Amino acid sequence: MKIVVLVKHVPDAQFDRHLTGEGHTTDRDESILSELDEYALEAALQLAEARGGAKAGNKVIALSMGPAGAVNAIKKSLQIGATEGVHLTDGALAGSDAAATSLALAAAVRHLGADTPVDLVLTGMASTDGETSLVPAQLAERLGLPQVTFASSLEVDGGRVSARRDADTHSETVEASLPAVVSVTDQINEPRYPNFKGIIAAKRKSITTLSLADIGVDSSQVGHAGSWTRVTAAEERPPRTAGTIITDEGDAGIKLVDFLAAQKLL
């Protein structure tokens, strides 16, 4: 089984996020592997291991699109257990929105399936920076594949994938034929941590670097030129103002009710 997992290098949530440059793109100096992508990686590893792992010919390929630093997301994926990594990087990709990103990733997936077909593409439920959840559906459309989104459980039997989708009041089970694109939620599993053995093994695993030319995509189709949306202005969020302090002089309860009423909270 050949599984491609999309992994993204995103700003660390422990630090404040900033936009930079004329295109108001995210500053990625302090970035890590997206936590939500770890669930997709774990799901892929479990599927591969259930079929005998790498020794039986199963592959879990971590694919990331981004600048030079994005290779760190791939390295972390290899340490966790991915078989190999692929880094799609090109200066023209800078500023790509979801539409341009899905176009480039679709071309990369096709490229990876040129020798042996890709059976399954797994993604997280969203990226922790953009949080649009648009790319999985757009990717499936561009690849002409069935899609299953927000899967909280995942099984593959023969040529079909089965997933449970949980809503607030009910759950549903959906099926699709392979190959397919599936996004998973953070309820699907408990991602493993890299251990010493995995960290050492990752040093022997390959990372392939691809450019737009390698995957047959013109620079005009991605980046700012190929994006359907554009950020025209951005500014820092104003600092939080001090809250209202109510001093109890025997009428604190009345003042509190008056304050809540003024805010239309009552």
Contacts in CASP RR format, 6 or more apart in sequence:
PFRMAT RR
TARGET T0000
AUTHOR 0000-0000-0000
METHOD contacts of the structure
MODEL  1
MKIVVLVKHVPDAQFDRHLTGEGHTTDRDESILSELDEYALEAALQLAEA
RGGAKAGNKVIALSMGPAGAVNAIKKSLQIGATEGVHLTDGALAGSDAAA
TSLALAAAVRHLGADTPVDLVLTGMASTDGETSLVPAQLAERLGLPQVTF
ASSLEVDGGRVSARRDADTHSETVEASLPAVVSVTDQINEPRYPNFKGII
AAKRKSITTLSLADIGVDSSQVGHAGSWTRVTAAEERPPRTAGTIITDEG
DAGIKLVDFLAAQKLL
1 47 0 8 1.000
1 48 0 8 1.000
1 51 0 8 1.000
1 57 0 8 1.000
1 58 0 8 1.000
1 59 0 8 1.000
1 119 0 8 1.000
1 120 0 8 1.000
1 156 0 8 1.000
2 58 0 8 1.000
2 59 0 8 1.000
2 61 0 8 1.000
2 113 0 8 1.000
2 116 0 8 1.000
2 117 0 8 1.000
2 118 0 8 1.000
2 119 0 8 1.000
2 120 0 8 1.000
3 44 0 8 1.000
3 47 0 8 1.000
3 48 0 8 1.000
3 58 0 8 1.000
3 59 0 8 1.000
3 60 0 8 1.000
3 61 0 8 1.000
3 118 0 8 1.000
3 119 0 8 1.000
3 120 0 8 1.000
3 121 0 8 1.000
3 122 0 8 1.000
4 61 0 8 1.000
4 63 0 8 1.000
4 109 0 8 1.000
4 112 0 8 1.000
4 118 0 8 1.000
4 120 0 8 1.000
4 121 0 8 1.000
4 122 0 8 1.000
5 37 0 8 1.000
5 40 0 8 1.000
5 41 0 8 1.000
5 44 0 8 1.000
5 60 0 8 1.000
5 61 0 8 1.000
5 62 0 8 1.000
5 63 0 8 1.000
5 77 0 8 1.000
5 82 0 8 1.000
5 121 0 8 1.000
5 122 0 8 1.000
5 123 0 8 1.000
6 37 0 8 1.000
6 40 0 8 1.000
6 63 0 8 1.000
6 64 0 8 1.000
6 105 0 8 1.000
6 121 0 8 1.000
6 122 0 8 1.000
6 123 0 8 1.000
6 124 0 8 1.000
6 135 0 8 1.000
6 139 0 8 1.000
7 33 0 8 1.000
7 34 0 8 1.000
7 37 0 8 1.000
7 40 0 8 1.000
7 41 0 8 1.000
7 62 0 8 1.000
7 63 0 8 1.000
7 64 0 8 1.000
7 73 0 8 1.000
7 74 0 8 1.000
7 76 0 8 1.000
7 77 0 8 1.000
8 33 0 8 1.000
8 34 0 8 1.000
8 37 0 8 1.000
8 64 0 8 1.000
8 65 0 8 1.000
8 70 0 8 1.000
8 73 0 8 1.000
8 127 0 8 1.000
8 129 0 8 1.000
9 28 0 8 1.000
9 31 0 8 1.000
9 32 0 8 1.000
9 33 0 8 1.000
9 34 0 8 1.000
9 64 0 8 1.000
9 66 0 8 1.000
9 69 0 8 1.000
9 70 0 8 1.000
9 72 0 8 1.000
9 73 0 8 1.000
10 28 0 8 1.000
10 31 0 8 1.000
10 32 0 8 1.000
10 33 0 8 1.000
10 34 0 8 1.000
10 127 0 8 1.000
10 128 0 8 1.000
10 129 0 8 1.000
11 17 0 8 1.000
11 26 0 8 1.000
11 27 0 8 1.000
11 28 0 8 1.000
11 30 0 8 1.000
11 31 0 8 1.000
11 129 0 8 1.000
12 30 0 8 1.000
12 31 0 8 1.000
12 32 0 8 1.000
13 35 0 8 1.000
13 128 0 8 1.000
15 30 0 8 1.000
17 26 0 8 1.000
17 27 0 8 1.000
17 129 0 8 1.000
18 26 0 8 1.000
18 27 0 8 1.000
19 25 0 8 1.000
19 26 0 8 1.000
19 27 0 8 1.000
19 231 0 8 1.000
19 234 0 8 1.000
20 26 0 8 1.000
20 27 0 8 1.000
23 95 0 8 1.000
23 224 0 8 1.000
23 230 0 8 1.000
23 231 0 8 1.000
24 231 0 8 1.000
24 233 0 8 1.000
24 234 0 8 1.000
25 94 0 8 1.000
25 95 0 8 1.000
25 231 0 8 1.000
26 129 0 8 1.000
28 67 0 8 1.000
28 69 0 8 1.000
31 69 0 8 1.000
31 70 0 8 1.000
31 72 0 8 1.000
31 73 0 8 1.000
32 72 0 8 1.000
32 73 0 8 1.000
32 76 0 8 1.000
33 72 0 8 1.000
33 73 0 8 1.000
33 76 0 8 1.000
33 77 0 8 1.000
34 73 0 8 1.000
34 124 0 8 1.000
34 127 0 8 1.000
34 128 0 8 1.000
34 129 0 8 1.000
35 128 0 8 1.000
35 186 0 8 1.000
36 124 0 8 1.000
36 125 0 8 1.000
36 126 0 8 1.000
36 127 0 8 1.000
36 128 0 8 1.000
36 186 0 8 1.000
37 73 0 8 1.000
37 123 0 8 1.000
37 124 0 8 1.000
37 127 0 8 1.000
38 80 0 8 1.000
38 191 0 8 1.000
39 124 0 8 1.000
39 125 0 8 1.000
39 184 0 8 1.000
39 185 0 8 1.000
39 186 0 8 1.000
39 188 0 8 1.000
39 189 0 8 1.000
39 191 0 8 1.000
40 122 0 8 1.000
40 123 0 8 1.000
40 124 0 8 1.000
40 183 0 8 1.000
40 184 0 8 1.000
41 60 0 8 1.000
41 62 0 8 1.000
41 77 0 8 1.000
41 80 0 8 1.000
41 81 0 8 1.000
41 82 0 8 1.000
41 122 0 8 1.000
41 191 0 8 1.000
42 80 0 8 1.000
42 188 0 8 1.000
42 189 0 8 1.000
42 190 0 8 1.000
42 191 0 8 1.000
42 192 0 8 1.000
43 122 0 8 1.000
43 154 0 8 1.000
43 184 0 8 1.000
43 188 0 8 1.000
43 189 0 8 1.000
44 60 0 8 1.000
44 82 0 8 1.000
44 120 0 8 1.000
44 122 0 8 1.000
45 60 0 8 1.000
45 80 0 8 1.000
45 81 0 8 1.000
45 82 0 8 1.000
45 192 0 8 1.000
46 189 0 8 1.000
47 58 0 8 1.000
47 120 0 8 1.000
47 154 0 8 1.000
47 156 0 8 1.000
48 54 0 8 1.000
48 58 0 8 1.000
48 59 0 8 1.000
48 60 0 8 1.000
48 83 0 8 1.000
49 58 0 8 1.000
51 58 0 8 1.000
52 58 0 8 1.000
54 83 0 8 1.000
58 83 0 8 1.000
59 83 0 8 1.000
59 84 0 8 1.000
60 81 0 8 1.000
60 82 0 8 1.000
60 83 0 8 1.000
61 82 0 8 1.000
61 83 0 8 1.000
61 84 0 8 1.000
61 85 0 8 1.000
61 86 0 8 1.000
61 112 0 8 1.000
62 73 0 8 1.000
62 74 0 8 1.000
62 77 0 8 1.000
62 78 0 8 1.000
62 82 0 8 1.000
62 84 0 8 1.000
62 85 0 8 1.000
62 86 0 8 1.000
63 85 0 8 1.000
63 86 0 8 1.000
63 88 0 8 1.000
63 105 0 8 1.000
63 108 0 8 1.000
63 109 0 8 1.000
63 112 0 8 1.000
64 70 0 8 1.000
64 71 0 8 1.000
64 73 0 8 1.000
64 74 0 8 1.000
64 77 0 8 1.000
64 85 0 8 1.000
64 86 0 8 1.000
64 87 0 8 1.000
64 88 0 8 1.000
65 88 0 8 1.000
65 89 0 8 1.000
65 93 0 8 1.000
65 96 0 8 1.000
65 101 0 8 1.000
65 104 0 8 1.000
65 105 0 8 1.000
65 108 0 8 1.000
66 87 0 8 1.000
66 88 0 8 1.000
66 89 0 8 1.000
66 93 0 8 1.000
67 89 0 8 1.000
67 91 0 8 1.000
67 94 0 8 1.000
68 89 0 8 1.000
70 87 0 8 1.000
70 89 0 8 1.000
71 87 0 8 1.000
71 89 0 8 1.000
71 207 0 8 1.000
74 82 0 8 1.000
74 85 0 8 1.000
74 86 0 8 1.000
74 87 0 8 1.000
74 207 0 8 1.000
75 202 0 8 1.000
75 207 0 8 1.000
76 194 0 8 1.000
77 85 0 8 1.000
78 84 0 8 1.000
78 85 0 8 1.000
78 201 0 8 1.000
78 202 0 8 1.000
78 205 0 8 1.000
78 207 0 8 1.000
79 194 0 8 1.000
79 198 0 8 1.000
79 199 0 8 1.000
79 201 0 8 1.000
79 202 0 8 1.000
80 191 0 8 1.000
80 192 0 8 1.000
80 193 0 8 1.000
80 194 0 8 1.000
80 198 0 8 1.000
81 192 0 8 1.000
81 194 0 8 1.000
81 198 0 8 1.000
81 201 0 8 1.000
81 202 0 8 1.000
82 205 0 8 1.000
83 205 0 8 1.000
84 205 0 8 1.000
84 206 0 8 1.000
84 207 0 8 1.000
84 208 0 8 1.000
85 205 0 8 1.000
85 206 0 8 1.000
85 207 0 8 1.000
85 208 0 8 1.000
86 108 0 8 1.000
86 112 0 8 1.000
86 207 0 8 1.000
86 208 0 8 1.000
86 209 0 8 1.000
86 210 0 8 1.000
87 207 0 8 1.000
87 208 0 8 1.000
87 209 0 8 1.000
87 210 0 8 1.000
88 104 0 8 1.000
88 105 0 8 1.000
88 108 0 8 1.000
88 210 0 8 1.000
88 211 0 8 1.000
88 215 0 8 1.000
89 209 0 8 1.000
89 210 0 8 1.000
89 211 0 8 1.000
90 211 0 8 1.000
90 212 0 8 1.000
90 219 0 8 1.000
90 222 0 8 1.000
92 212 0 8 1.000
92 219 0 8 1.000
92 222 0 8 1.000
92 223 0 8 1.000
93 100 0 8 1.000
93 104 0 8 1.000
93 212 0 8 1.000
93 222 0 8 1.000
93 223 0 8 1.000
94 223 0 8 1.000
94 224 0 8 1.000
95 223 0 8 1.000
95 224 0 8 1.000
95 227 0 8 1.000
96 104 0 8 1.000
96 222 0 8 1.000
96 223 0 8 1.000
96 226 0 8 1.000
96 227 0 8 1.000
97 223 0 8 1.000
97 227 0 8 1.000
97 228 0 8 1.000
97 229 0 8 1.000
97 230 0 8 1.000
98 132 0 8 1.000
98 134 0 8 1.000
98 135 0 8 1.000
98 138 0 8 1.000
98 229 0 8 1.000
99 134 0 8 1.000
99 138 0 8 1.000
99 226 0 8 1.000
99 227 0 8 1.000
99 228 0 8 1.000
99 229 0 8 1.000
100 221 0 8 1.000
100 222 0 8 1.000
100 223 0 8 1.000
100 226 0 8 1.000
100 227 0 8 1.000
100 228 0 8 1.000
101 135 0 8 1.000
101 222 0 8 1.000
102 134 0 8 1.000
102 135 0 8 1.000
102 138 0 8 1.000
102 139 0 8 1.000
102 141 0 8 1.000
102 142 0 8 1.000
103 142 0 8 1.000
103 217 0 8 1.000
103 221 0 8 1.000
103 222 0 8 1.000
103 226 0 8 1.000
104 212 0 8 1.000
104 215 0 8 1.000
104 217 0 8 1.000
104 221 0 8 1.000
104 222 0 8 1.000
105 135 0 8 1.000
105 139 0 8 1.000
106 139 0 8 1.000
106 142 0 8 1.000
106 143 0 8 1.000
107 215 0 8 1.000
107 216 0 8 1.000
107 217 0 8 1.000
108 210 0 8 1.000
108 215 0 8 1.000
109 118 0 8 1.000
109 121 0 8 1.000
109 139 0 8 1.000
109 143 0 8 1.000
110 143 0 8 1.000
110 215 0 8 1.000
111 210 0 8 1.000
111 214 0 8 1.000
111 215 0 8 1.000
111 216 0 8 1.000
112 118 0 8 1.000
117 179 0 8 1.000
118 179 0 8 1.000
119 178 0 8 1.000
119 179 0 8 1.000
120 156 0 8 1.000
120 161 0 8 1.000
120 178 0 8 1.000
120 179 0 8 1.000
120 180 0 8 1.000
120 181 0 8 1.000
120 182 0 8 1.000
121 139 0 8 1.000
121 140 0 8 1.000
121 143 0 8 1.000
121 145 0 8 1.000
121 179 0 8 1.000
121 180 0 8 1.000
121 181 0 8 1.000
121 182 0 8 1.000
122 182 0 8 1.000
122 183 0 8 1.000
122 184 0 8 1.000
123 135 0 8 1.000
123 136 0 8 1.000
123 139 0 8 1.000
123 181 0 8 1.000
123 182 0 8 1.000
123 183 0 8 1.000
123 184 0 8 1.000
124 136 0 8 1.000
124 183 0 8 1.000
124 184 0 8 1.000
124 185 0 8 1.000
125 133 0 8 1.000
125 149 0 8 1.000
125 150 0 8 1.000
125 183 0 8 1.000
125 184 0 8 1.000
125 185 0 8 1.000
125 186 0 8 1.000
126 132 0 8 1.000
126 133 0 8 1.000
127 135 0 8 1.000
133 149 0 8 1.000
133 183 0 8 1.000
136 147 0 8 1.000
136 149 0 8 1.000
136 181 0 8 1.000
136 182 0 8 1.000
136 183 0 8 1.000
137 147 0 8 1.000
137 149 0 8 1.000
139 181 0 8 1.000
140 146 0 8 1.000
140 147 0 8 1.000
140 180 0 8 1.000
140 181 0 8 1.000
141 147 0 8 1.000
143 181 0 8 1.000
145 179 0 8 1.000
145 180 0 8 1.000
145 181 0 8 1.000
146 176 0 8 1.000
146 177 0 8 1.000
146 180 0 8 1.000
146 181 0 8 1.000
147 176 0 8 1.000
147 180 0 8 1.000
147 181 0 8 1.000
147 182 0 8 1.000
147 183 0 8 1.000
148 161 0 8 1.000
148 163 0 8 1.000
148 165 0 8 1.000
148 174 0 8 1.000
148 176 0 8 1.000
148 180 0 8 1.000
148 181 0 8 1.000
148 182 0 8 1.000
148 183 0 8 1.000
149 165 0 8 1.000
149 182 0 8 1.000
149 183 0 8 1.000
150 165 0 8 1.000
150 166 0 8 1.000
150 183 0 8 1.000
150 184 0 8 1.000
150 185 0 8 1.000
151 163 0 8 1.000
151 164 0 8 1.000
151 165 0 8 1.000
151 182 0 8 1.000
151 183 0 8 1.000
151 184 0 8 1.000
151 185 0 8 1.000
151 188 0 8 1.000
152 163 0 8 1.000
152 164 0 8 1.000
152 165 0 8 1.000
152 166 0 8 1.000
152 171 0 8 1.000
152 184 0 8 1.000
152 185 0 8 1.000
152 187 0 8 1.000
152 188 0 8 1.000
153 163 0 8 1.000
153 164 0 8 1.000
153 188 0 8 1.000
154 161 0 8 1.000
154 162 0 8 1.000
154 163 0 8 1.000
154 182 0 8 1.000
154 184 0 8 1.000
154 188 0 8 1.000
155 161 0 8 1.000
155 162 0 8 1.000
155 163 0 8 1.000
156 162 0 8 1.000
156 178 0 8 1.000
158 178 0 8 1.000
159 177 0 8 1.000
159 178 0 8 1.000
160 175 0 8 1.000
160 176 0 8 1.000
160 177 0 8 1.000
160 178 0 8 1.000
161 175 0 8 1.000
161 176 0 8 1.000
161 177 0 8 1.000
161 178 0 8 1.000
161 180 0 8 1.000
161 182 0 8 1.000
162 173 0 8 1.000
162 174 0 8 1.000
162 175 0 8 1.000
163 173 0 8 1.000
163 174 0 8 1.000
163 175 0 8 1.000
163 182 0 8 1.000
164 171 0 8 1.000
164 172 0 8 1.000
164 173 0 8 1.000
165 171 0 8 1.000
165 172 0 8 1.000
165 173 0 8 1.000
165 174 0 8 1.000
166 185 0 8 1.000
166 187 0 8 1.000
176 182 0 8 1.000
194 202 0 8 1.000
212 218 0 8 1.000
212 219 0 8 1.000
212 222 0 8 1.000
219 225 0 8 1.000
220 226 0 8 1.000
224 230 0 8 1.000
244 259 0 8 1.000
246 252 0 8 1.000
246 253 0 8 1.000
246 255 0 8 1.000
246 256 0 8 1.000
246 259 0 8 1.000
257 266 0 8 1.000
260 266 0 8 1.000
END
